[in-house]
Amino acid sequence: MTKARTLADFNTTNINPANLDATGTIPSALLAGVGGGKVLQVVQVTDSTTRTNVQASDVGNNGAYSKNGTSLVANITPSSTTSKILIIASSTIYKRTSGEMYLSLFKDTTNLGNSKGFGYFNALKVLPWSKSHLDSPNTTSQLEYSVQFKSVNTTEAVLNYDGNEGRLILMEIAA
């Protein structure tokens, strides 16, 4: 059994005095290894505005990813360089014309996915999209995380189709 589970199951009505120190408290040696993984802060943004990629820079095989006005953008400032950031994103997407569409998560200007991001879609229908990613930023400077999308072959891609709500959640996790 883990020390965290032992501590959670600890019954205070039947405390064995042999497990306590001279002051009547649990010695820190018995608590070693308990902790970490605590959620230190949570940032959440939502966006229910339909966003369409109609800018020329959003289209083409070498097209850039674009926020295109989406408010699925959030800032977080880690309290420690050892903290992790858990990113959870979701939205609905729709392609009005044939071709390919990609969605990805960005930290500042860095794509956390590959060139095709974290989602590749080639269907003419409304689809749900969600992604979680654990980032190790190794900084205490403010970071911007965002959901960005692009299309190729002049595809018209729509994020948060028909007013469906997109969501971006950032959680700082203690190491």
Secondary structure as the mmCIF struct_conf table of DSSP 4:
data_model
#
loop_
_struct_conf.conf_type_id
_struct_conf.id
_struct_conf.beg_label_comp_id
_struct_conf.beg_label_asym_id
_struct_conf.beg_label_seq_id
_struct_conf.end_label_comp_id
_struct_conf.end_label_asym_id
_struct_conf.end_label_seq_id
HELX_RH_AL_P HELX_RH_AL_P1 LYS A 3 ALA A 8
TURN_TY1_P TURN_TY1_P1 ASP A 9 ASP A 9
HELX_RH_3T_P HELX_RH_3T_P1 THR A 12 ASN A 14
HELX_RH_3T_P HELX_RH_3T_P2 PRO A 17 ASN A 19
BEND BEND1 LEU A 20 LEU A 20
TURN_TY1_P TURN_TY1_P2 ALA A 22 THR A 23
BEND BEND2 GLY A 24 THR A 25
HELX_RH_AL_P HELX_RH_AL_P2 SER A 28 LEU A 31
TURN_TY1_P TURN_TY1_P3 ALA A 32 GLY A 33
STRN STRN1 VAL A 39 ASP A 47
BEND BEND3 THR A 49 THR A 49
STRN STRN2 ARG A 51 THR A 52
BEND BEND4 GLN A 55 GLN A 55
HELX_RH_3T_P HELX_RH_3T_P3 ALA A 56 ASP A 58
STRN STRN3 VAL A 59 VAL A 59
BEND BEND5 GLY A 60 GLY A 60
TURN_TY1_P TURN_TY1_P4 ASN A 61 ASN A 62
HELX_LH_PP_P HELX_LH_PP_P1 GLY A 63 TYR A 65
STRN STRN4 SER A 66 SER A 66
TURN_TY1_P TURN_TY1_P5 ASN A 68 GLY A 69
STRN STRN5 VAL A 73 ILE A 76
BEND BEND6 SER A 79 SER A 80
TURN_TY1_P TURN_TY1_P6 THR A 81 THR A 82
STRN STRN6 LYS A 84 LYS A 95
BEND BEND7 ARG A 96 GLY A 99
STRN STRN7 GLU A 100 LYS A 107
TURN_TY1_P TURN_TY1_P7 ASP A 108 THR A 109
STRN STRN8 THR A 110 ASN A 111
BEND BEND8 LEU A 112 GLY A 113
STRN STRN9 ASN A 114 ASN A 114
TURN_TY1_P TURN_TY1_P8 SER A 115 LYS A 116
STRN STRN10 GLY A 117 GLY A 117
TURN_TY1_P TURN_TY1_P9 PHE A 118 PHE A 118
STRN STRN11 GLY A 119 PHE A 121
BEND BEND9 LEU A 124 LYS A 125
STRN STRN12 LEU A 127 ASP A 135
BEND BEND10 SER A 141 SER A 141
STRN STRN13 LEU A 143 VAL A 152
TURN_TY1_P TURN_TY1_P10 ASN A 153 THR A 154
STRN STRN14 ALA A 157 LEU A 159
BEND BEND11 ASN A 160 ASN A 160
HELX_RH_3T_P HELX_RH_3T_P4 TYR A 161 GLY A 163
HELX_LH_PP_P HELX_LH_PP_P2 ASN A 164 GLU A 165
STRN STRN15 GLY A 166 ILE A 173
#
